[in-house]
Amino acid sequence: MSQSVIVVLIVYTNAVWIFKMQEHTKNYMFFFGYQIAEDCECEICRSPCQDIHHIIPRSKFGKKRKDEQDYVRNLIGLCRLHHDQAHAEVLTKEYLTEIHLKYMEQNGIKSNGR
């Protein structure tokens, strides 16, 4: 009996957590079919994903193209190390784009993902 209660609480906790996610994280998880955040992997090293990173920063989109900032083609799942390296520009936008396009192809998804 207590095991059933624990399972219900885990499902409820994950559902609540999803509603608190930022919109770009929800878009990314939905697009790749991840049910819970723990399913997400770093696209570079395949370790658990900690952040969904904007390859082109949101600030570069302007008002007319604001909706494009959260298209999946601009989002890459990264572990903490690689996310920090992306922000420090150790990993270039070109490199991240190349890795992301390969990841999308490996998952059977065309590169025009929104």
Phi and psi restraints in degrees (range 20) as a CNS / XPLOR table:
assign (resid 1 and name C) (resid 2 and name N)
       (resid 2 and name CA) (resid 2 and name C) 1.0 -67.9 20.0 2
assign (resid 2 and name N) (resid 2 and name CA)
       (resid 2 and name C) (resid 3 and name N) 1.0 -27.8 20.0 2
assign (resid 2 and name C) (resid 3 and name N)
       (resid 3 and name CA) (resid 3 and name C) 1.0 -65.1 20.0 2
assign (resid 3 and name N) (resid 3 and name CA)
       (resid 3 and name C) (resid 4 and name N) 1.0 -38.6 20.0 2
assign (resid 3 and name C) (resid 4 and name N)
       (resid 4 and name CA) (resid 4 and name C) 1.0 -63.6 20.0 2
assign (resid 4 and name N) (resid 4 and name CA)
       (resid 4 and name C) (resid 5 and name N) 1.0 -40.9 20.0 2
assign (resid 4 and name C) (resid 5 and name N)
       (resid 5 and name CA) (resid 5 and name C) 1.0 -64.2 20.0 2
assign (resid 5 and name N) (resid 5 and name CA)
       (resid 5 and name C) (resid 6 and name N) 1.0 -41.1 20.0 2
assign (resid 5 and name C) (resid 6 and name N)
       (resid 6 and name CA) (resid 6 and name C) 1.0 -62.6 20.0 2
assign (resid 6 and name N) (resid 6 and name CA)
       (resid 6 and name C) (resid 7 and name N) 1.0 -43.8 20.0 2
assign (resid 6 and name C) (resid 7 and name N)
       (resid 7 and name CA) (resid 7 and name C) 1.0 -61.6 20.0 2
assign (resid 7 and name N) (resid 7 and name CA)
       (resid 7 and name C) (resid 8 and name N) 1.0 -44.3 20.0 2
assign (resid 7 and name C) (resid 8 and name N)
       (resid 8 and name CA) (resid 8 and name C) 1.0 -61.5 20.0 2
assign (resid 8 and name N) (resid 8 and name CA)
       (resid 8 and name C) (resid 9 and name N) 1.0 -41.9 20.0 2
assign (resid 8 and name C) (resid 9 and name N)
       (resid 9 and name CA) (resid 9 and name C) 1.0 -65.5 20.0 2
assign (resid 9 and name N) (resid 9 and name CA)
       (resid 9 and name C) (resid 10 and name N) 1.0 -38.1 20.0 2
assign (resid 9 and name C) (resid 10 and name N)
       (resid 10 and name CA) (resid 10 and name C) 1.0 -65.0 20.0 2
assign (resid 10 and name N) (resid 10 and name CA)
       (resid 10 and name C) (resid 11 and name N) 1.0 -46.1 20.0 2
assign (resid 10 and name C) (resid 11 and name N)
       (resid 11 and name CA) (resid 11 and name C) 1.0 -61.7 20.0 2
assign (resid 11 and name N) (resid 11 and name CA)
       (resid 11 and name C) (resid 12 and name N) 1.0 -44.8 20.0 2
assign (resid 11 and name C) (resid 12 and name N)
       (resid 12 and name CA) (resid 12 and name C) 1.0 -62.5 20.0 2
assign (resid 12 and name N) (resid 12 and name CA)
       (resid 12 and name C) (resid 13 and name N) 1.0 -43.4 20.0 2
assign (resid 12 and name C) (resid 13 and name N)
       (resid 13 and name CA) (resid 13 and name C) 1.0 -61.3 20.0 2
assign (resid 13 and name N) (resid 13 and name CA)
       (resid 13 and name C) (resid 14 and name N) 1.0 -45.2 20.0 2
assign (resid 13 and name C) (resid 14 and name N)
       (resid 14 and name CA) (resid 14 and name C) 1.0 -64.2 20.0 2
assign (resid 14 and name N) (resid 14 and name CA)
       (resid 14 and name C) (resid 15 and name N) 1.0 -40.3 20.0 2
assign (resid 14 and name C) (resid 15 and name N)
       (resid 15 and name CA) (resid 15 and name C) 1.0 -63.4 20.0 2
assign (resid 15 and name N) (resid 15 and name CA)
       (resid 15 and name C) (resid 16 and name N) 1.0 -43.8 20.0 2
assign (resid 15 and name C) (resid 16 and name N)
       (resid 16 and name CA) (resid 16 and name C) 1.0 -63.9 20.0 2
assign (resid 16 and name N) (resid 16 and name CA)
       (resid 16 and name C) (resid 17 and name N) 1.0 -41.0 20.0 2
assign (resid 16 and name C) (resid 17 and name N)
       (resid 17 and name CA) (resid 17 and name C) 1.0 -62.7 20.0 2
assign (resid 17 and name N) (resid 17 and name CA)
       (resid 17 and name C) (resid 18 and name N) 1.0 -38.1 20.0 2
assign (resid 17 and name C) (resid 18 and name N)
       (resid 18 and name CA) (resid 18 and name C) 1.0 -61.8 20.0 2
assign (resid 18 and name N) (resid 18 and name CA)
       (resid 18 and name C) (resid 19 and name N) 1.0 -39.6 20.0 2
assign (resid 18 and name C) (resid 19 and name N)
       (resid 19 and name CA) (resid 19 and name C) 1.0 -66.3 20.0 2
assign (resid 19 and name N) (resid 19 and name CA)
       (resid 19 and name C) (resid 20 and name N) 1.0 -23.2 20.0 2
assign (resid 19 and name C) (resid 20 and name N)
       (resid 20 and name CA) (resid 20 and name C) 1.0 -88.3 20.0 2
assign (resid 20 and name N) (resid 20 and name CA)
       (resid 20 and name C) (resid 21 and name N) 1.0 -5.5 20.0 2
assign (resid 20 and name C) (resid 21 and name N)
       (resid 21 and name CA) (resid 21 and name C) 1.0 -68.6 20.0 2
assign (resid 21 and name N) (resid 21 and name CA)
       (resid 21 and name C) (resid 22 and name N) 1.0 151.9 20.0 2
assign (resid 21 and name C) (resid 22 and name N)
       (resid 22 and name CA) (resid 22 and name C) 1.0 -68.9 20.0 2
assign (resid 22 and name N) (resid 22 and name CA)
       (resid 22 and name C) (resid 23 and name N) 1.0 155.4 20.0 2
assign (resid 22 and name C) (resid 23 and name N)
       (resid 23 and name CA) (resid 23 and name C) 1.0 -58.3 20.0 2
assign (resid 23 and name N) (resid 23 and name CA)
       (resid 23 and name C) (resid 24 and name N) 1.0 -41.3 20.0 2
assign (resid 23 and name C) (resid 24 and name N)
       (resid 24 and name CA) (resid 24 and name C) 1.0 -66.5 20.0 2
assign (resid 24 and name N) (resid 24 and name CA)
       (resid 24 and name C) (resid 25 and name N) 1.0 -31.8 20.0 2
assign (resid 24 and name C) (resid 25 and name N)
       (resid 25 and name CA) (resid 25 and name C) 1.0 -68.5 20.0 2
assign (resid 25 and name N) (resid 25 and name CA)
       (resid 25 and name C) (resid 26 and name N) 1.0 -41.9 20.0 2
assign (resid 25 and name C) (resid 26 and name N)
       (resid 26 and name CA) (resid 26 and name C) 1.0 -61.4 20.0 2
assign (resid 26 and name N) (resid 26 and name CA)
       (resid 26 and name C) (resid 27 and name N) 1.0 -44.5 20.0 2
assign (resid 26 and name C) (resid 27 and name N)
       (resid 27 and name CA) (resid 27 and name C) 1.0 -58.3 20.0 2
assign (resid 27 and name N) (resid 27 and name CA)
       (resid 27 and name C) (resid 28 and name N) 1.0 -46.9 20.0 2
assign (resid 27 and name C) (resid 28 and name N)
       (resid 28 and name CA) (resid 28 and name C) 1.0 -62.7 20.0 2
assign (resid 28 and name N) (resid 28 and name CA)
       (resid 28 and name C) (resid 29 and name N) 1.0 -49.0 20.0 2
assign (resid 28 and name C) (resid 29 and name N)
       (resid 29 and name CA) (resid 29 and name C) 1.0 -63.6 20.0 2
assign (resid 29 and name N) (resid 29 and name CA)
       (resid 29 and name C) (resid 30 and name N) 1.0 -42.4 20.0 2
assign (resid 29 and name C) (resid 30 and name N)
       (resid 30 and name CA) (resid 30 and name C) 1.0 -63.9 20.0 2
assign (resid 30 and name N) (resid 30 and name CA)
       (resid 30 and name C) (resid 31 and name N) 1.0 -45.4 20.0 2
assign (resid 30 and name C) (resid 31 and name N)
       (resid 31 and name CA) (resid 31 and name C) 1.0 -59.4 20.0 2
assign (resid 31 and name N) (resid 31 and name CA)
       (resid 31 and name C) (resid 32 and name N) 1.0 -43.1 20.0 2
assign (resid 31 and name C) (resid 32 and name N)
       (resid 32 and name CA) (resid 32 and name C) 1.0 -90.2 20.0 2
assign (resid 32 and name N) (resid 32 and name CA)
       (resid 32 and name C) (resid 33 and name N) 1.0 0.0 20.0 2
assign (resid 32 and name C) (resid 33 and name N)
       (resid 33 and name CA) (resid 33 and name C) 1.0 77.7 20.0 2
assign (resid 33 and name N) (resid 33 and name CA)
       (resid 33 and name C) (resid 34 and name N) 1.0 20.8 20.0 2
assign (resid 33 and name C) (resid 34 and name N)
       (resid 34 and name CA) (resid 34 and name C) 1.0 -75.5 20.0 2
assign (resid 34 and name N) (resid 34 and name CA)
       (resid 34 and name C) (resid 35 and name N) 1.0 131.7 20.0 2
assign (resid 34 and name C) (resid 35 and name N)
       (resid 35 and name CA) (resid 35 and name C) 1.0 -85.6 20.0 2
assign (resid 35 and name N) (resid 35 and name CA)
       (resid 35 and name C) (resid 36 and name N) 1.0 -38.5 20.0 2
assign (resid 35 and name C) (resid 36 and name N)
       (resid 36 and name CA) (resid 36 and name C) 1.0 -134.6 20.0 2
assign (resid 36 and name N) (resid 36 and name CA)
       (resid 36 and name C) (resid 37 and name N) 1.0 157.1 20.0 2
assign (resid 36 and name C) (resid 37 and name N)
       (resid 37 and name CA) (resid 37 and name C) 1.0 -58.6 20.0 2
assign (resid 37 and name N) (resid 37 and name CA)
       (resid 37 and name C) (resid 38 and name N) 1.0 -31.0 20.0 2
assign (resid 37 and name C) (resid 38 and name N)
       (resid 38 and name CA) (resid 38 and name C) 1.0 -65.3 20.0 2
assign (resid 38 and name N) (resid 38 and name CA)
       (resid 38 and name C) (resid 39 and name N) 1.0 -17.3 20.0 2
assign (resid 38 and name C) (resid 39 and name N)
       (resid 39 and name CA) (resid 39 and name C) 1.0 -75.8 20.0 2
assign (resid 39 and name N) (resid 39 and name CA)
       (resid 39 and name C) (resid 40 and name N) 1.0 -23.7 20.0 2
assign (resid 39 and name C) (resid 40 and name N)
       (resid 40 and name CA) (resid 40 and name C) 1.0 -70.5 20.0 2
assign (resid 40 and name N) (resid 40 and name CA)
       (resid 40 and name C) (resid 41 and name N) 1.0 139.8 20.0 2
assign (resid 40 and name C) (resid 41 and name N)
       (resid 41 and name CA) (resid 41 and name C) 1.0 -123.7 20.0 2
assign (resid 41 and name N) (resid 41 and name CA)
       (resid 41 and name C) (resid 42 and name N) 1.0 153.6 20.0 2
assign (resid 41 and name C) (resid 42 and name N)
       (resid 42 and name CA) (resid 42 and name C) 1.0 -64.5 20.0 2
assign (resid 42 and name N) (resid 42 and name CA)
       (resid 42 and name C) (resid 43 and name N) 1.0 129.6 20.0 2
assign (resid 42 and name C) (resid 43 and name N)
       (resid 43 and name CA) (resid 43 and name C) 1.0 -72.3 20.0 2
assign (resid 43 and name N) (resid 43 and name CA)
       (resid 43 and name C) (resid 44 and name N) 1.0 -13.3 20.0 2
assign (resid 43 and name C) (resid 44 and name N)
       (resid 44 and name CA) (resid 44 and name C) 1.0 -93.2 20.0 2
assign (resid 44 and name N) (resid 44 and name CA)
       (resid 44 and name C) (resid 45 and name N) 1.0 -52.7 20.0 2
assign (resid 44 and name C) (resid 45 and name N)
       (resid 45 and name CA) (resid 45 and name C) 1.0 -112.2 20.0 2
assign (resid 45 and name N) (resid 45 and name CA)
       (resid 45 and name C) (resid 46 and name N) 1.0 -4.2 20.0 2
assign (resid 45 and name C) (resid 46 and name N)
       (resid 46 and name CA) (resid 46 and name C) 1.0 68.3 20.0 2
assign (resid 46 and name N) (resid 46 and name CA)
       (resid 46 and name C) (resid 47 and name N) 1.0 10.8 20.0 2
assign (resid 46 and name C) (resid 47 and name N)
       (resid 47 and name CA) (resid 47 and name C) 1.0 -78.0 20.0 2
assign (resid 47 and name N) (resid 47 and name CA)
       (resid 47 and name C) (resid 48 and name N) 1.0 170.6 20.0 2
assign (resid 47 and name C) (resid 48 and name N)
       (resid 48 and name CA) (resid 48 and name C) 1.0 -56.8 20.0 2
assign (resid 48 and name N) (resid 48 and name CA)
       (resid 48 and name C) (resid 49 and name N) 1.0 135.3 20.0 2
assign (resid 48 and name C) (resid 49 and name N)
       (resid 49 and name CA) (resid 49 and name C) 1.0 -75.3 20.0 2
assign (resid 49 and name N) (resid 49 and name CA)
       (resid 49 and name C) (resid 50 and name N) 1.0 134.9 20.0 2
assign (resid 49 and name C) (resid 50 and name N)
       (resid 50 and name CA) (resid 50 and name C) 1.0 -109.1 20.0 2
assign (resid 50 and name N) (resid 50 and name CA)
       (resid 50 and name C) (resid 51 and name N) 1.0 -26.9 20.0 2
assign (resid 50 and name C) (resid 51 and name N)
       (resid 51 and name CA) (resid 51 and name C) 1.0 -144.4 20.0 2
assign (resid 51 and name N) (resid 51 and name CA)
       (resid 51 and name C) (resid 52 and name N) 1.0 148.9 20.0 2
assign (resid 51 and name C) (resid 52 and name N)
       (resid 52 and name CA) (resid 52 and name C) 1.0 -102.9 20.0 2
assign (resid 52 and name N) (resid 52 and name CA)
       (resid 52 and name C) (resid 53 and name N) 1.0 113.2 20.0 2
assign (resid 52 and name C) (resid 53 and name N)
       (resid 53 and name CA) (resid 53 and name C) 1.0 -99.1 20.0 2
assign (resid 53 and name N) (resid 53 and name CA)
       (resid 53 and name C) (resid 54 and name N) 1.0 138.5 20.0 2
assign (resid 53 and name C) (resid 54 and name N)
       (resid 54 and name CA) (resid 54 and name C) 1.0 -81.0 20.0 2
assign (resid 54 and name N) (resid 54 and name CA)
       (resid 54 and name C) (resid 55 and name N) 1.0 116.9 20.0 2
assign (resid 54 and name C) (resid 55 and name N)
       (resid 55 and name CA) (resid 55 and name C) 1.0 -62.1 20.0 2
assign (resid 55 and name N) (resid 55 and name CA)
       (resid 55 and name C) (resid 56 and name N) 1.0 -51.0 20.0 2
assign (resid 55 and name C) (resid 56 and name N)
       (resid 56 and name CA) (resid 56 and name C) 1.0 -97.7 20.0 2
assign (resid 56 and name N) (resid 56 and name CA)
       (resid 56 and name C) (resid 57 and name N) 1.0 122.8 20.0 2
assign (resid 56 and name C) (resid 57 and name N)
       (resid 57 and name CA) (resid 57 and name C) 1.0 -56.8 20.0 2
assign (resid 57 and name N) (resid 57 and name CA)
       (resid 57 and name C) (resid 58 and name N) 1.0 146.3 20.0 2
assign (resid 57 and name C) (resid 58 and name N)
       (resid 58 and name CA) (resid 58 and name C) 1.0 -54.9 20.0 2
assign (resid 58 and name N) (resid 58 and name CA)
       (resid 58 and name C) (resid 59 and name N) 1.0 -33.9 20.0 2
assign (resid 58 and name C) (resid 59 and name N)
       (resid 59 and name CA) (resid 59 and name C) 1.0 -66.0 20.0 2
assign (resid 59 and name N) (resid 59 and name CA)
       (resid 59 and name C) (resid 60 and name N) 1.0 -16.2 20.0 2
assign (resid 59 and name C) (resid 60 and name N)
       (resid 60 and name CA) (resid 60 and name C) 1.0 -86.7 20.0 2
assign (resid 60 and name N) (resid 60 and name CA)
       (resid 60 and name C) (resid 61 and name N) 1.0 -1.8 20.0 2
assign (resid 60 and name C) (resid 61 and name N)
       (resid 61 and name CA) (resid 61 and name C) 1.0 -92.1 20.0 2
assign (resid 61 and name N) (resid 61 and name CA)
       (resid 61 and name C) (resid 62 and name N) 1.0 -26.4 20.0 2
assign (resid 61 and name C) (resid 62 and name N)
       (resid 62 and name CA) (resid 62 and name C) 1.0 70.1 20.0 2
assign (resid 62 and name N) (resid 62 and name CA)
       (resid 62 and name C) (resid 63 and name N) 1.0 172.0 20.0 2
assign (resid 62 and name C) (resid 63 and name N)
       (resid 63 and name CA) (resid 63 and name C) 1.0 -69.1 20.0 2
assign (resid 63 and name N) (resid 63 and name CA)
       (resid 63 and name C) (resid 64 and name N) 1.0 -37.5 20.0 2
assign (resid 63 and name C) (resid 64 and name N)
       (resid 64 and name CA) (resid 64 and name C) 1.0 -72.2 20.0 2
assign (resid 64 and name N) (resid 64 and name CA)
       (resid 64 and name C) (resid 65 and name N) 1.0 -24.7 20.0 2
assign (resid 64 and name C) (resid 65 and name N)
       (resid 65 and name CA) (resid 65 and name C) 1.0 -115.9 20.0 2
assign (resid 65 and name N) (resid 65 and name CA)
       (resid 65 and name C) (resid 66 and name N) 1.0 16.5 20.0 2
assign (resid 65 and name C) (resid 66 and name N)
       (resid 66 and name CA) (resid 66 and name C) 1.0 -54.7 20.0 2
assign (resid 66 and name N) (resid 66 and name CA)
       (resid 66 and name C) (resid 67 and name N) 1.0 -38.3 20.0 2
assign (resid 66 and name C) (resid 67 and name N)
       (resid 67 and name CA) (resid 67 and name C) 1.0 -64.6 20.0 2
assign (resid 67 and name N) (resid 67 and name CA)
       (resid 67 and name C) (resid 68 and name N) 1.0 -24.5 20.0 2
assign (resid 67 and name C) (resid 68 and name N)
       (resid 68 and name CA) (resid 68 and name C) 1.0 -73.1 20.0 2
assign (resid 68 and name N) (resid 68 and name CA)
       (resid 68 and name C) (resid 69 and name N) 1.0 -18.5 20.0 2
assign (resid 68 and name C) (resid 69 and name N)
       (resid 69 and name CA) (resid 69 and name C) 1.0 -62.0 20.0 2
assign (resid 69 and name N) (resid 69 and name CA)
       (resid 69 and name C) (resid 70 and name N) 1.0 -28.6 20.0 2
assign (resid 69 and name C) (resid 70 and name N)
       (resid 70 and name CA) (resid 70 and name C) 1.0 -103.0 20.0 2
assign (resid 70 and name N) (resid 70 and name CA)
       (resid 70 and name C) (resid 71 and name N) 1.0 13.1 20.0 2
assign (resid 70 and name C) (resid 71 and name N)
       (resid 71 and name CA) (resid 71 and name C) 1.0 -64.4 20.0 2
assign (resid 71 and name N) (resid 71 and name CA)
       (resid 71 and name C) (resid 72 and name N) 1.0 144.6 20.0 2
assign (resid 71 and name C) (resid 72 and name N)
       (resid 72 and name CA) (resid 72 and name C) 1.0 -60.1 20.0 2
assign (resid 72 and name N) (resid 72 and name CA)
       (resid 72 and name C) (resid 73 and name N) 1.0 -31.1 20.0 2
assign (resid 72 and name C) (resid 73 and name N)
       (resid 73 and name CA) (resid 73 and name C) 1.0 -63.9 20.0 2
assign (resid 73 and name N) (resid 73 and name CA)
       (resid 73 and name C) (resid 74 and name N) 1.0 -15.5 20.0 2
assign (resid 73 and name C) (resid 74 and name N)
       (resid 74 and name CA) (resid 74 and name C) 1.0 -104.5 20.0 2
assign (resid 74 and name N) (resid 74 and name CA)
       (resid 74 and name C) (resid 75 and name N) 1.0 6.2 20.0 2
assign (resid 74 and name C) (resid 75 and name N)
       (resid 75 and name CA) (resid 75 and name C) 1.0 -118.5 20.0 2
assign (resid 75 and name N) (resid 75 and name CA)
       (resid 75 and name C) (resid 76 and name N) 1.0 135.0 20.0 2
assign (resid 75 and name C) (resid 76 and name N)
       (resid 76 and name CA) (resid 76 and name C) 1.0 -134.1 20.0 2
assign (resid 76 and name N) (resid 76 and name CA)
       (resid 76 and name C) (resid 77 and name N) 1.0 133.7 20.0 2
assign (resid 76 and name C) (resid 77 and name N)
       (resid 77 and name CA) (resid 77 and name C) 1.0 -79.8 20.0 2
assign (resid 77 and name N) (resid 77 and name CA)
       (resid 77 and name C) (resid 78 and name N) 1.0 127.1 20.0 2
assign (resid 77 and name C) (resid 78 and name N)
       (resid 78 and name CA) (resid 78 and name C) 1.0 -134.5 20.0 2
assign (resid 78 and name N) (resid 78 and name CA)
       (resid 78 and name C) (resid 79 and name N) 1.0 149.0 20.0 2
assign (resid 78 and name C) (resid 79 and name N)
       (resid 79 and name CA) (resid 79 and name C) 1.0 -74.7 20.0 2
assign (resid 79 and name N) (resid 79 and name CA)
       (resid 79 and name C) (resid 80 and name N) 1.0 172.0 20.0 2
assign (resid 79 and name C) (resid 80 and name N)
       (resid 80 and name CA) (resid 80 and name C) 1.0 -59.4 20.0 2
assign (resid 80 and name N) (resid 80 and name CA)
       (resid 80 and name C) (resid 81 and name N) 1.0 -44.8 20.0 2
assign (resid 80 and name C) (resid 81 and name N)
       (resid 81 and name CA) (resid 81 and name C) 1.0 -58.7 20.0 2
assign (resid 81 and name N) (resid 81 and name CA)
       (resid 81 and name C) (resid 82 and name N) 1.0 -50.7 20.0 2
assign (resid 81 and name C) (resid 82 and name N)
       (resid 82 and name CA) (resid 82 and name C) 1.0 -70.7 20.0 2
assign (resid 82 and name N) (resid 82 and name CA)
       (resid 82 and name C) (resid 83 and name N) 1.0 -30.9 20.0 2
assign (resid 82 and name C) (resid 83 and name N)
       (resid 83 and name CA) (resid 83 and name C) 1.0 -65.6 20.0 2
assign (resid 83 and name N) (resid 83 and name CA)
       (resid 83 and name C) (resid 84 and name N) 1.0 -43.3 20.0 2
assign (resid 83 and name C) (resid 84 and name N)
       (resid 84 and name CA) (resid 84 and name C) 1.0 -62.6 20.0 2
assign (resid 84 and name N) (resid 84 and name CA)
       (resid 84 and name C) (resid 85 and name N) 1.0 -40.7 20.0 2
assign (resid 84 and name C) (resid 85 and name N)
       (resid 85 and name CA) (resid 85 and name C) 1.0 -66.7 20.0 2
assign (resid 85 and name N) (resid 85 and name CA)
       (resid 85 and name C) (resid 86 and name N) 1.0 -34.5 20.0 2
assign (resid 85 and name C) (resid 86 and name N)
       (resid 86 and name CA) (resid 86 and name C) 1.0 -65.2 20.0 2
assign (resid 86 and name N) (resid 86 and name CA)
       (resid 86 and name C) (resid 87 and name N) 1.0 -43.1 20.0 2
assign (resid 86 and name C) (resid 87 and name N)
       (resid 87 and name CA) (resid 87 and name C) 1.0 -69.4 20.0 2
assign (resid 87 and name N) (resid 87 and name CA)
       (resid 87 and name C) (resid 88 and name N) 1.0 -29.0 20.0 2
assign (resid 87 and name C) (resid 88 and name N)
       (resid 88 and name CA) (resid 88 and name C) 1.0 -83.6 20.0 2
assign (resid 88 and name N) (resid 88 and name CA)
       (resid 88 and name C) (resid 89 and name N) 1.0 -0.3 20.0 2
assign (resid 88 and name C) (resid 89 and name N)
       (resid 89 and name CA) (resid 89 and name C) 1.0 62.1 20.0 2
assign (resid 89 and name N) (resid 89 and name CA)
       (resid 89 and name C) (resid 90 and name N) 1.0 24.2 20.0 2
assign (resid 89 and name C) (resid 90 and name N)
       (resid 90 and name CA) (resid 90 and name C) 1.0 -70.7 20.0 2
assign (resid 90 and name N) (resid 90 and name CA)
       (resid 90 and name C) (resid 91 and name N) 1.0 -36.8 20.0 2
assign (resid 90 and name C) (resid 91 and name N)
       (resid 91 and name CA) (resid 91 and name C) 1.0 -100.8 20.0 2
assign (resid 91 and name N) (resid 91 and name CA)
       (resid 91 and name C) (resid 92 and name N) 1.0 118.7 20.0 2
assign (resid 91 and name C) (resid 92 and name N)
       (resid 92 and name CA) (resid 92 and name C) 1.0 -76.8 20.0 2
assign (resid 92 and name N) (resid 92 and name CA)
       (resid 92 and name C) (resid 93 and name N) 1.0 160.6 20.0 2
assign (resid 92 and name C) (resid 93 and name N)
       (resid 93 and name CA) (resid 93 and name C) 1.0 -60.8 20.0 2
assign (resid 93 and name N) (resid 93 and name CA)
       (resid 93 and name C) (resid 94 and name N) 1.0 -36.6 20.0 2
assign (resid 93 and name C) (resid 94 and name N)
       (resid 94 and name CA) (resid 94 and name C) 1.0 -64.8 20.0 2
assign (resid 94 and name N) (resid 94 and name CA)
       (resid 94 and name C) (resid 95 and name N) 1.0 -43.8 20.0 2
assign (resid 94 and name C) (resid 95 and name N)
       (resid 95 and name CA) (resid 95 and name C) 1.0 -63.5 20.0 2
assign (resid 95 and name N) (resid 95 and name CA)
       (resid 95 and name C) (resid 96 and name N) 1.0 -46.0 20.0 2
assign (resid 95 and name C) (resid 96 and name N)
       (resid 96 and name CA) (resid 96 and name C) 1.0 -62.3 20.0 2
assign (resid 96 and name N) (resid 96 and name CA)
       (resid 96 and name C) (resid 97 and name N) 1.0 -39.9 20.0 2
assign (resid 96 and name C) (resid 97 and name N)
       (resid 97 and name CA) (resid 97 and name C) 1.0 -63.4 20.0 2
assign (resid 97 and name N) (resid 97 and name CA)
       (resid 97 and name C) (resid 98 and name N) 1.0 -44.6 20.0 2
assign (resid 97 and name C) (resid 98 and name N)
       (resid 98 and name CA) (resid 98 and name C) 1.0 -60.1 20.0 2
assign (resid 98 and name N) (resid 98 and name CA)
       (resid 98 and name C) (resid 99 and name N) 1.0 -47.5 20.0 2
assign (resid 98 and name C) (resid 99 and name N)
       (resid 99 and name CA) (resid 99 and name C) 1.0 -61.1 20.0 2
assign (resid 99 and name N) (resid 99 and name CA)
       (resid 99 and name C) (resid 100 and name N) 1.0 -44.0 20.0 2
assign (resid 99 and name C) (resid 100 and name N)
       (resid 100 and name CA) (resid 100 and name C) 1.0 -65.7 20.0 2
assign (resid 100 and name N) (resid 100 and name CA)
       (resid 100 and name C) (resid 101 and name N) 1.0 -42.3 20.0 2
assign (resid 100 and name C) (resid 101 and name N)
       (resid 101 and name CA) (resid 101 and name C) 1.0 -63.4 20.0 2
assign (resid 101 and name N) (resid 101 and name CA)
       (resid 101 and name C) (resid 102 and name N) 1.0 -39.5 20.0 2
assign (resid 101 and name C) (resid 102 and name N)
       (resid 102 and name CA) (resid 102 and name C) 1.0 -63.3 20.0 2
assign (resid 102 and name N) (resid 102 and name CA)
       (resid 102 and name C) (resid 103 and name N) 1.0 -42.4 20.0 2
assign (resid 102 and name C) (resid 103 and name N)
       (resid 103 and name CA) (resid 103 and name C) 1.0 -61.8 20.0 2
assign (resid 103 and name N) (resid 103 and name CA)
       (resid 103 and name C) (resid 104 and name N) 1.0 -42.8 20.0 2
assign (resid 103 and name C) (resid 104 and name N)
       (resid 104 and name CA) (resid 104 and name C) 1.0 -63.8 20.0 2
assign (resid 104 and name N) (resid 104 and name CA)
       (resid 104 and name C) (resid 105 and name N) 1.0 -41.9 20.0 2
assign (resid 104 and name C) (resid 105 and name N)
       (resid 105 and name CA) (resid 105 and name C) 1.0 -65.0 20.0 2
assign (resid 105 and name N) (resid 105 and name CA)
       (resid 105 and name C) (resid 106 and name N) 1.0 -40.6 20.0 2
assign (resid 105 and name C) (resid 106 and name N)
       (resid 106 and name CA) (resid 106 and name C) 1.0 -63.5 20.0 2
assign (resid 106 and name N) (resid 106 and name CA)
       (resid 106 and name C) (resid 107 and name N) 1.0 -26.9 20.0 2
assign (resid 106 and name C) (resid 107 and name N)
       (resid 107 and name CA) (resid 107 and name C) 1.0 -96.5 20.0 2
assign (resid 107 and name N) (resid 107 and name CA)
       (resid 107 and name C) (resid 108 and name N) 1.0 14.2 20.0 2
assign (resid 107 and name C) (resid 108 and name N)
       (resid 108 and name CA) (resid 108 and name C) 1.0 72.2 20.0 2
assign (resid 108 and name N) (resid 108 and name CA)
       (resid 108 and name C) (resid 109 and name N) 1.0 29.8 20.0 2
assign (resid 108 and name C) (resid 109 and name N)
       (resid 109 and name CA) (resid 109 and name C) 1.0 -119.7 20.0 2
assign (resid 109 and name N) (resid 109 and name CA)
       (resid 109 and name C) (resid 110 and name N) 1.0 133.1 20.0 2
assign (resid 109 and name C) (resid 110 and name N)
       (resid 110 and name CA) (resid 110 and name C) 1.0 -68.9 20.0 2
assign (resid 110 and name N) (resid 110 and name CA)
       (resid 110 and name C) (resid 111 and name N) 1.0 153.1 20.0 2
assign (resid 110 and name C) (resid 111 and name N)
       (resid 111 and name CA) (resid 111 and name C) 1.0 -73.5 20.0 2
assign (resid 111 and name N) (resid 111 and name CA)
       (resid 111 and name C) (resid 112 and name N) 1.0 -1.4 20.0 2
assign (resid 111 and name C) (resid 112 and name N)
       (resid 112 and name CA) (resid 112 and name C) 1.0 -92.2 20.0 2
assign (resid 112 and name N) (resid 112 and name CA)
       (resid 112 and name C) (resid 113 and name N) 1.0 21.7 20.0 2
assign (resid 112 and name C) (resid 113 and name N)
       (resid 113 and name CA) (resid 113 and name C) 1.0 -54.2 20.0 2
assign (resid 113 and name N) (resid 113 and name CA)
       (resid 113 and name C) (resid 114 and name N) 1.0 134.8 20.0 2
